[in-house]
Amino acid sequence: MMKAAGGWKIYDVNVLGVWLVETYRTQFAQEVSAGGIEGLIRSLSEKNRQPPPNKS
């Protein structure tokens, strides 16, 4: 997902028959089942606050 001048753009990637959007949908559904929409938002916010992993 990327914010562009005209709004948000969503890209889907297929790697060996697995669609990125389907993977996110499954992960998000688990978060929503466990903690509702607020739980999903909280989880995504926490992940966004974490520094990116070091690539060595």
MDTraj code that builds the backbone (N, CA, C; nanometers):
import mdtraj as md
import numpy as np

residues = "MET MET LYS ALA ALA GLY GLY TRP LYS ILE TYR ASP VAL ASN VAL LEU GLY VAL TRP LEU VAL GLU THR TYR ARG THR GLN PHE ALA GLN GLU VAL SER ALA GLY GLY ILE GLU GLY LEU ILE ARG SER LEU SER GLU LYS ASN ARG GLN PRO PRO PRO ASN LYS SER".split()
xyz = np.array([
    [0.0850, -0.1152, 0.0000],
    [0.0000, 0.0000, 0.0000],
    [0.0907, 0.1229, 0.0000],
    [0.0512, 0.2216, -0.0804],
    [0.1323, 0.3420, -0.0915],
    [0.0399, 0.4621, -0.1084],
    [0.0677, 0.5688, -0.0374],
    [-0.0130, 0.6899, -0.0513],
    [0.0421, 0.7724, -0.1664],
    [-0.0432, 0.7996, -0.2627],
    [-0.0067, 0.8805, -0.3787],
    [-0.0845, 1.0115, -0.3723],
    [-0.0566, 1.1012, -0.4642],
    [-0.1226, 1.2317, -0.4648],
    [-0.2748, 1.2191, -0.4736],
    [-0.3242, 1.1233, -0.5504],
    [-0.4678, 1.1075, -0.5685],
    [-0.5345, 1.0161, -0.4679],
    [-0.4599, 0.9598, -0.3741],
    [-0.5154, 0.8674, -0.2741],
    [-0.4232, 0.7485, -0.2550],
    [-0.4759, 0.6448, -0.1956],
    [-0.3961, 0.5258, -0.1669],
    [-0.3927, 0.4332, -0.2880],
    [-0.2787, 0.3721, -0.3116],
    [-0.2607, 0.2724, -0.4175],
    [-0.2291, 0.1398, -0.3496],
    [-0.2945, 0.0355, -0.3950],
    [-0.2729, -0.0970, -0.3368],
    [-0.2154, -0.1875, -0.4448],
    [-0.1091, -0.2562, -0.4100],
    [-0.0465, -0.3505, -0.5009],
    [-0.0613, -0.4901, -0.4437],
    [-0.0824, -0.5873, -0.5318],
    [-0.0892, -0.7267, -0.4897],
    [0.0216, -0.8009, -0.5630],
    [0.0892, -0.8884, -0.4925],
    [0.2017, -0.9616, -0.5481],
    [0.1725, -1.1104, -0.5382],
    [0.2017, -1.1832, -0.6453],
    [0.1842, -1.3275, -0.6461],
    [0.3225, -1.3911, -0.6498],
    [0.3538, -1.4683, -0.5463],
    [0.4806, -1.5396, -0.5406],
    [0.4498, -1.6876, -0.5278],
    [0.4830, -1.7618, -0.6317],
    [0.4598, -1.9064, -0.6342],
    [0.3148, -1.9413, -0.6008],
    [0.2221, -1.8644, -0.6548],
    [0.0803, -1.8924, -0.6363],
    [0.0202, -1.8391, -0.5079],
    [0.0983, -1.7684, -0.4276],
    [0.0474, -1.7117, -0.3024],
    [0.0353, -1.5609, -0.3204],
    [-0.0877, -1.5098, -0.3049],
    [-0.1128, -1.3666, -0.3190],
    [-0.0886, -1.2961, -0.1868],
    [-0.0181, -1.1854, -0.1910],
    [0.0144, -1.1085, -0.0710],
    [-0.1120, -1.0616, 0.0008],
    [-0.2119, -1.0153, -0.0748],
    [-0.3357, -0.9667, -0.0134],
    [-0.4059, -1.0788, 0.0634],
    [-0.4060, -1.2001, 0.0093],
    [-0.4690, -1.3130, 0.0790],
    [-0.3970, -1.3429, 0.2099],
    [-0.2654, -1.3314, 0.2091],
    [-0.1878, -1.3544, 0.3308],
    [-0.2237, -1.2511, 0.4363],
    [-0.2290, -1.1236, 0.3971],
    [-0.2673, -1.0182, 0.4912],
    [-0.4095, -1.0383, 0.5415],
    [-0.5003, -1.0776, 0.4531],
    [-0.6399, -1.0972, 0.4924],
    [-0.6491, -1.2027, 0.6026],
    [-0.5752, -1.3117, 0.5876],
    [-0.5757, -1.4175, 0.6887],
    [-0.5198, -1.3667, 0.8209],
    [-0.4073, -1.2960, 0.8164],
    [-0.3467, -1.2424, 0.9382],
    [-0.4395, -1.1418, 1.0058],
    [-0.4995, -1.0541, 0.9275],
    [-0.5886, -0.9528, 0.9839],
    [-0.7128, -1.0164, 1.0437],
    [-0.7667, -1.1200, 0.9789],
    [-0.8857, -1.1878, 1.0313],
    [-0.8568, -1.2491, 1.1676],
    [-0.7368, -1.3047, 1.1849],
    [-0.6990, -1.3617, 1.3146],
    [-0.6925, -1.2525, 1.4206],
    [-0.6350, -1.1384, 1.3872],
    [-0.6257, -1.0264, 1.4818],
    [-0.7648, -0.9749, 1.5187],
    [-0.8530, -0.9634, 1.4194],
    [-0.9885, -0.9139, 1.4444],
    [-1.0647, -1.0123, 1.5323],
    [-1.0478, -1.1427, 1.5076],
    [-1.1149, -1.2432, 1.5909],
    [-1.0683, -1.2356, 1.7353],
    [-0.9400, -1.2097, 1.7542],
    [-0.8840, -1.2068, 1.8899],
    [-0.9162, -1.0772, 1.9636],
    [-0.9114, -0.9628, 1.8940],
    [-0.9250, -0.8357, 1.9659],
    [-1.0139, -0.7331, 1.8996],
    [-1.0894, -0.7738, 1.7970],
    [-1.1752, -0.6794, 1.7271],
    [-1.0939, -0.5842, 1.6405],
    [-1.1637, -0.4925, 1.5775],
    [-1.0972, -0.3947, 1.4906],
    [-0.9971, -0.3112, 1.5699],
    [-1.0338, -0.2739, 1.6924],
    [-0.9417, -0.1951, 1.7759],
    [-0.8138, -0.2738, 1.8036],
    [-0.8260, -0.4042, 1.8233],
    [-0.7084, -0.4880, 1.8448],
    [-0.6191, -0.4914, 1.7221],
    [-0.6797, -0.4989, 1.6043],
    [-0.6029, -0.4975, 1.4799],
    [-0.5299, -0.3648, 1.4642],
    [-0.6003, -0.2562, 1.4866],
    [-0.5389, -0.1234, 1.4747],
    [-0.4246, -0.1079, 1.5748],
    [-0.4457, -0.1529, 1.6969],
    [-0.3417, -0.1451, 1.8003],
    [-0.2194, -0.2271, 1.7587],
    [-0.2428, -0.3478, 1.7084],
    [-0.1330, -0.4348, 1.6664],
    [-0.0534, -0.3721, 1.5517],
    [-0.1228, -0.3174, 1.4524],
    [-0.0541, -0.2539, 1.3398],
    [0.0236, -0.1306, 1.3845],
    [-0.0342, -0.0540, 1.4754],
    [0.0347, 0.0648, 1.5281],
    [0.1622, 0.0260, 1.6015],
    [0.1547, -0.0805, 1.6822],
    [0.2731, -0.1270, 1.7550],
    [0.3815, -0.1726, 1.6586],
    [0.3434, -0.2447, 1.5540],
    [0.4414, -0.2918, 1.4558],
    [0.5059, -0.1745, 1.3825],
    [0.4278, -0.0697, 1.3546],
    [0.4821, 0.0476, 1.2850],
    [0.5780, 0.1278, 1.3717],
    [0.5652, 0.1193, 1.5027],
    [0.6549, 0.1920, 1.5931],
    [0.7893, 0.1213, 1.6098],
    [0.7965, -0.0062, 1.5759],
    [0.9206, -0.0814, 1.5928],
    [1.0191, -0.0436, 1.4822],
    [1.1474, -0.0335, 1.5167],
    [1.2469, -0.0031, 1.4132],
    [1.2594, -0.1209, 1.3167],
    [1.2939, -0.0926, 1.1919],
    [1.3110, -0.2021, 1.0963],
    [1.4266, -0.2917, 1.1387],
    [1.4192, -0.4203, 1.1050],
    [1.5286, -0.5114, 1.1424],
    [1.6570, -0.4745, 1.0684],
    [1.7695, -0.5006, 1.1338],
    [1.8999, -0.4753, 1.0712],
    [1.9226, -0.5757, 0.9605],
    [1.9663, -0.5263, 0.8463],
    [2.0001, -0.6150, 0.7343],
    [2.1515, -0.6207, 0.7259],
    [2.2058, -0.7395, 0.7530],
    [2.3514, -0.7513, 0.7461],
    [2.3927, -0.8553, 0.6478],
])
top = md.Topology()
chain = top.add_chain()
for i, resn in enumerate(residues, 1):
    res = top.add_residue(resn, chain, resSeq=i)
    for name in ("N", "CA", "C"):
        top.add_atom(name, md.element.get_by_symbol(name[0]), res)
traj = md.Trajectory(xyz[None], top)
